[in-house]
Amino acid sequence: MRFLFSFFLFATLLTGVELELDTNYEGPKKLTVSELGISMGLPRHWDAVAKKGEGLLLFQKETKDTMLLRAKSLSREEGAAYLNEPHYLENKIKLFPKERIVKLSSRIFRRAYTAQGGYDRASHLIYVVFGPQDRAVVMKVKYDRDNETAIKASSMYVVQAISFTPTKQLKNALQDLGMRLKGAHFAYVKRDGAYDEKRELWLCSNRRYLIKEDRTVAGGMSRMTEEKFGKWSVENEQLVLQGDDGLDRLIDVSLQNNALIFDGHRSYELKNHKCQ
C-alpha cells in the first residue's frame, strides 16, 4: 500500500494537476493544460485561470502584472514574422515591437513591445515557445516597469518549464481558429441600408490575404468592386488584416454550428483556387 501511494504521488508530481476551465489555481503548482496542449509550472505568488476561447491567464492579486498564454500553429519562419509585427490587446490597444528579438534558447524567443500612443504605462513582452509539428505557445506579458526584474524571472520560469502534450483540441483544426482560417476561402454578405456588400476572403498559408468587396445598390442598379492585399493574423478571436496600404482591419470571428461568423455575418467556405 505504501509503495502504491508513493507511486501515485510521484505520478501526480510528474504529470501535474489537470487544469479545468473557470477554476482558479494558486502556485507553486505544476499544471497540465489540455486546452493548450502543454504542461507547465505555475510560479509561487501567481494564480491561473483558463476560459474557453480566451487562453490561460496568469495573474498576481497584489499587482496588475499578467501573462496570457495561447496555443498557435506556427512554423519557425511564421514565428519570426509574428514577433516582427504589431499586435492588438483585447481592448484594441495596438502594440509595436521595439528593441531586438532575444533568442533565449533554440525554442524560446522574446521581444519587448510598446503601446500605441504611449498613454498605457504598462510594459509588454511577447514570448514564442516552439514545439513539435509547427505547434507553439505565445505568451503576452503585461507589467509595471518597476517590476521588470521580477517579471522577467517569473516569465522565464514559465516558458522554460513548458512541455507539449497530446491534446484533443489541437488534433481538431475546427477548434483552432488560426488553423481553420489558414489556406481557406470565405464569402459572406453584409447589408448596410440600401447597399449589399459581398466580401470574399482568401487567407493564404503564407499569411498573405486578398479581400474582394463587391458593393451593390439595392436592385443592382450600381456596382463597385475593390480588391485589397496584405498580411493576416489572429488575435483575441479576431482576424487582423494588415493592409499593404498601411491600414488595419479587425474582424470579429466566432464559430456557430460548424460555420464561421464574420462580424455577425454567416460565411460560406469555398474552394480556394487562388492560393493555399
Backbone torsions as a table, in degrees:
resi	resn	phi	psi	omega
1	MET	NA	-44.3	179.7
2	ARG	-62.5	-38.4	178.8
3	PHE	-63.3	-44.1	180.0
4	LEU	-63.4	-41.9	179.1
5	PHE	-61.2	-44.7	179.6
6	SER	-63.3	-37.8	-179.6
7	PHE	-65.1	-46.2	-179.3
8	PHE	-67.4	-35.1	176.2
9	LEU	-64.0	-43.5	178.4
10	PHE	-62.5	-42.5	-179.5
11	ALA	-63.5	-39.3	179.7
12	THR	-64.6	-44.3	179.3
13	LEU	-65.9	-32.8	-177.3
14	LEU	-73.5	-45.6	-174.7
15	THR	-91.2	-23.6	-178.9
16	GLY	85.7	171.9	178.7
17	VAL	-82.8	132.2	178.0
18	GLU	-71.8	117.4	-177.1
19	LEU	-74.3	136.6	175.9
20	GLU	-109.2	147.8	-179.9
21	LEU	-63.6	147.6	175.4
22	ASP	60.8	24.4	178.0
23	THR	-118.7	134.9	-177.6
24	ASN	-88.6	134.5	178.7
25	TYR	-123.7	141.6	179.6
26	GLU	-112.7	138.5	178.0
27	GLY	-85.4	165.3	3.9
28	PRO	-81.2	138.8	-178.6
29	LYS	-161.7	147.2	172.6
30	LYS	-97.5	129.4	-176.2
31	LEU	-119.5	140.4	168.0
32	THR	-102.7	119.2	-173.5
33	VAL	-114.2	89.3	-176.4
34	SER	-64.0	-29.9	178.8
35	GLU	-60.7	-29.0	178.5
36	LEU	-103.2	-14.4	-177.1
37	GLY	74.7	36.8	-177.7
38	ILE	-139.0	163.6	166.2
39	SER	-120.1	139.8	-173.2
40	MET	-153.0	166.1	176.2
41	GLY	-103.6	136.1	175.6
42	LEU	-100.4	117.3	-174.4
43	PRO	-66.9	159.9	174.1
44	ARG	-60.3	141.9	179.7
45	HIS	72.3	12.1	175.4
46	TRP	-117.7	145.5	174.6
47	ASP	-111.4	159.7	178.7
48	ALA	-138.5	142.6	174.1
49	VAL	-148.6	140.4	179.8
50	ALA	-119.4	137.2	175.1
51	LYS	-125.2	139.4	-175.6
52	LYS	-58.6	128.8	178.4
53	GLY	81.6	-5.1	-176.9
54	GLU	-114.0	-9.6	-179.1
55	GLY	90.7	-172.4	-178.7
56	LEU	-105.7	120.5	-178.7
57	LEU	-101.7	126.0	171.7
58	LEU	-106.9	134.3	-176.3
59	PHE	-149.2	162.7	175.3
60	GLN	-116.6	132.1	-176.7
61	LYS	-67.6	-30.5	-175.8
62	GLU	-90.4	-5.3	177.4
63	THR	-134.6	176.4	176.1
64	LYS	-101.2	10.7	179.6
65	ASP	-69.4	136.2	-179.4
66	THR	-140.2	155.6	170.4
67	MET	-131.5	129.4	-179.8
68	LEU	-119.3	120.9	-177.8
69	LEU	-107.5	136.3	176.0
70	ARG	-137.5	146.6	174.9
71	ALA	-85.6	142.0	177.4
72	LYS	-141.2	160.7	171.4
73	SER	-101.8	106.5	-175.2
74	LEU	-140.4	128.4	169.1
75	SER	-80.5	172.5	178.6
76	ARG	-61.2	-40.2	179.3
77	GLU	-64.9	-43.2	178.8
78	GLU	-67.1	-34.0	178.4
79	GLY	-64.7	-40.2	177.5
80	ALA	-64.2	-41.7	178.1
81	ALA	-64.3	-38.5	-179.5
82	TYR	-60.2	-42.3	-178.7
83	LEU	-76.9	-12.0	179.2
84	ASN	-96.2	-0.6	-175.3
85	GLU	-109.6	156.6	170.8
86	PRO	-66.9	159.1	179.2
87	HIS	-137.3	163.7	-179.5
88	TYR	-116.6	139.1	170.8
89	LEU	-86.5	173.2	-176.7
90	GLU	-61.2	-31.7	179.0
91	ASN	-87.7	16.4	175.8
92	LYS	67.7	16.3	170.5
93	ILE	-71.3	131.6	-176.6
94	LYS	-92.2	133.0	178.5
95	LEU	-106.6	135.6	178.4
96	PHE	-114.0	138.7	179.5
97	PRO	-67.8	144.8	174.8
98	LYS	-138.3	168.7	-176.1
99	GLU	55.5	-156.4	-177.8
100	ARG	-113.5	162.0	173.7
101	ILE	-69.5	131.1	179.3
102	VAL	-101.7	122.9	176.4
103	LYS	-91.3	107.0	-176.2
104	LEU	-87.0	-26.7	175.1
105	SER	-162.7	-175.5	-178.9
106	SER	-67.0	-17.0	-178.0
107	ARG	-124.6	-1.2	-176.5
108	ILE	-122.3	125.2	179.5
109	PHE	-129.8	150.8	-175.7
110	ARG	-143.4	147.6	173.9
111	ARG	-145.4	145.8	176.5
112	ALA	-88.7	148.1	-178.6
113	TYR	-132.3	156.4	176.2
114	THR	-122.0	146.1	-175.0
115	ALA	-82.2	148.2	179.1
116	GLN	-58.6	132.0	175.2
117	GLY	82.5	-17.3	178.3
118	GLY	74.3	5.8	-177.8
119	TYR	-83.6	-14.5	179.0
120	ASP	-90.6	114.5	-173.7
121	ARG	-75.7	-14.5	-179.1
122	ALA	-71.2	153.0	173.6
123	SER	-99.8	161.3	-174.2
124	HIS	-138.0	140.2	171.6
125	LEU	-128.6	147.7	172.3
126	ILE	-127.2	126.9	175.3
127	TYR	-106.0	145.2	167.7
128	VAL	-123.4	123.4	179.0
129	VAL	-113.6	116.6	-176.6
130	PHE	-88.2	140.8	175.9
131	GLY	-122.9	-165.1	-179.7
132	PRO	-76.2	156.5	171.3
133	GLN	55.3	45.9	177.9
134	ASP	60.4	22.9	173.2
135	ARG	-88.2	145.9	-179.6
136	ALA	-152.9	160.2	171.3
137	VAL	-121.9	129.3	176.0
138	VAL	-104.9	129.5	178.8
139	MET	-122.5	120.4	176.8
140	LYS	-101.3	125.9	-176.5
141	VAL	-113.1	128.8	175.6
142	LYS	-120.3	129.5	-173.5
143	TYR	-154.9	160.6	174.4
144	ASP	-78.5	137.6	-177.3
145	ARG	-56.6	-30.8	-179.6
146	ASP	-66.5	-19.1	-178.1
147	ASN	-101.5	16.7	-171.0
148	GLU	-57.7	-46.7	-178.1
149	THR	-61.1	-47.0	-178.8
150	ALA	-67.0	-40.1	-176.5
151	ILE	-70.1	-35.7	177.9
152	LYS	-66.6	-37.3	177.7
153	ALA	-67.0	-44.8	-179.3
154	SER	-66.3	-43.3	-178.7
155	SER	-68.6	-34.1	175.9
156	MET	-65.1	-39.4	176.3
157	TYR	-58.3	-43.3	-177.8
158	VAL	-65.2	-51.7	-174.3
159	VAL	-69.6	-34.4	179.8
160	GLN	-69.8	-25.3	-178.6
161	ALA	-89.5	-1.9	-178.4
162	ILE	-74.1	129.2	170.3
163	SER	-130.4	148.6	-174.3
164	PHE	-93.1	138.6	-177.1
165	THR	-126.4	159.0	175.2
166	PRO	-62.7	144.7	-179.9
167	THR	-149.0	136.7	178.2
168	LYS	-62.8	-36.1	-176.0
169	GLN	-64.1	-44.7	-177.5
170	LEU	-73.6	-18.9	175.2
171	LYS	-77.8	-16.8	-178.6
172	ASN	-109.2	102.8	-174.8
173	ALA	-62.2	-21.3	-178.9
174	LEU	-65.9	-23.6	-177.7
175	GLN	-89.7	-9.2	-179.9
176	ASP	-110.5	108.1	-172.9
177	LEU	-59.9	-42.9	179.4
178	GLY	-60.7	-41.6	179.6
179	MET	-68.9	-36.7	-179.4
180	ARG	-66.8	-36.6	-176.7
181	LEU	-81.5	-26.6	-172.4
182	LYS	-61.8	120.6	177.8
183	GLY	77.2	13.9	-173.7
184	ALA	-100.8	165.0	178.3
185	HIS	-131.5	119.5	-177.0
186	PHE	-123.2	150.9	174.6
187	ALA	-136.9	141.8	174.7
188	TYR	-154.7	160.1	-176.9
189	VAL	-114.4	131.6	177.4
190	LYS	-115.2	125.1	179.2
191	ARG	-103.6	127.1	-176.8
192	ASP	-134.2	96.0	-179.5
193	GLY	62.8	-120.1	-178.2
194	ALA	-85.8	0.8	-174.8
195	TYR	-109.3	144.6	167.8
196	ASP	-112.1	127.4	-179.0
197	GLU	-120.8	113.4	176.6
198	LYS	-94.6	127.7	178.4
199	ARG	-116.0	136.0	173.4
200	GLU	-122.2	134.0	-178.6
201	LEU	-121.3	125.6	170.3
202	TRP	-110.5	114.3	-176.2
203	LEU	-109.9	99.6	-172.8
204	CYS	-76.7	155.7	-178.8
205	SER	-66.0	-23.4	177.9
206	ASN	-85.8	13.0	176.4
207	ARG	73.5	11.9	169.6
208	ARG	-88.0	155.5	178.3
209	TYR	-138.4	158.5	169.0
210	LEU	-129.2	129.0	173.5
211	ILE	-120.0	129.0	179.4
212	LYS	-116.4	125.7	-178.1
213	GLU	-118.9	121.3	175.0
214	ASP	-109.3	113.9	-179.2
215	ARG	-108.1	124.5	-174.3
216	THR	-128.9	131.7	173.4
217	VAL	-69.8	142.4	-179.7
218	ALA	-49.4	131.0	-177.8
219	GLY	97.1	-9.7	175.6
220	GLY	75.2	19.9	-177.4
221	MET	-74.0	-26.8	-178.1
222	SER	-140.5	142.0	-177.5
223	ARG	-142.2	138.3	178.4
224	MET	-133.0	131.6	-179.0
225	THR	-119.2	136.1	-179.8
226	GLU	-139.9	138.0	177.8
227	GLU	-121.1	139.2	178.0
228	LYS	-134.6	152.0	-177.2
229	PHE	-126.7	160.2	177.4
230	GLY	169.8	-157.9	178.6
231	LYS	-115.2	144.5	-179.4
232	TRP	-118.5	155.1	175.0
233	SER	-155.3	172.6	179.0
234	VAL	-119.8	125.8	178.1
235	GLU	-137.0	123.2	172.9
236	ASN	53.1	48.0	-179.8
237	GLU	60.8	27.6	174.5
238	GLN	-125.8	142.4	172.8
239	LEU	-88.1	119.3	-178.8
240	VAL	-102.7	118.9	177.2
241	LEU	-106.1	109.7	178.8
242	GLN	-97.3	101.9	-172.5
243	GLY	-72.5	150.1	174.7
244	ASP	-64.0	-18.4	177.6
245	ASP	-83.9	2.9	177.8
246	GLY	90.6	-2.8	-179.7
247	LEU	-99.3	139.8	178.2
248	ASP	-103.8	150.2	174.7
249	ARG	-133.9	130.4	178.5
250	LEU	-109.1	125.8	-178.7
251	ILE	-120.0	120.8	176.1
252	ASP	-69.7	132.5	-177.6
253	VAL	-127.2	133.6	175.6
254	SER	-140.7	166.7	-178.2
255	LEU	-116.3	124.4	178.3
256	GLN	-135.3	121.5	178.7
257	ASN	51.6	43.3	176.1
258	ASN	69.4	9.6	176.4
259	ALA	-114.3	142.6	179.1
260	LEU	-85.7	137.0	179.3
261	ILE	-108.2	120.0	179.9
262	PHE	-105.4	114.4	-178.9
263	ASP	49.3	40.7	177.0
264	GLY	85.2	2.5	-177.8
265	HIS	-113.2	131.6	-179.7
266	ARG	-67.9	133.8	-179.8
267	SER	-105.3	163.8	176.8
268	TYR	-126.4	127.9	-177.5
269	GLU	-87.2	125.8	-176.0
270	LEU	-116.5	169.4	174.9
271	LYS	-66.0	137.1	179.3
272	ASN	-98.4	103.4	-179.5
273	HIS	-100.9	-0.6	-178.2
274	LYS	-95.9	-37.4	-178.1
275	CYS	-160.0	163.7	178.3
276	GLN	-115.3	NA	NA
